[in-house]
């Protein structure tokens, strides 16, 4: 089994690439889904977040994700602090989920902050999905219901394309139609399973 990191900024099409590779036989672990599960179940992590960011959980200990997002996506230091708190929890749970799919020829580790979290150290190869800035803004607005300003702030808080081009083994340019994205994804999948 090979562990393939899948990364890129918000709104680039990582989910579409992951779904296509899953249909071709890849296993998949979504770091964001792991994080959401931890936010719902891991009281130790939630307590650390509430202490660090002041009142981001309610009386029942439920995380107010929009409130936390507003705090961290407007301040790079706070985003880094969030990642420092959550990364150890996400890493442990993600590696368990990857091991559970060891029968797959490859397992995608879908993580927007793969490098920042140090997860590149357990990936055999890393793919970045990139897309034009305005396309990303439109996708984030549609998918997440954010304002144009909030979508742009989210993108601006993330690494730029040059960062991914320098660090990744493969780049998928998601700047065409869905058929083109599928063709590129299929070709890369065939290469990865060899």
Helices and strands as residue ranges (DSSP letters): E 2-7, H 14-24, E 27-30, H 31-41, H 43-53, H 65-72, H 76-99, E 106-110, G 119-122, E 125-130, H 133-144, H 148-156, H 161-167, E 170-173, H 178-192
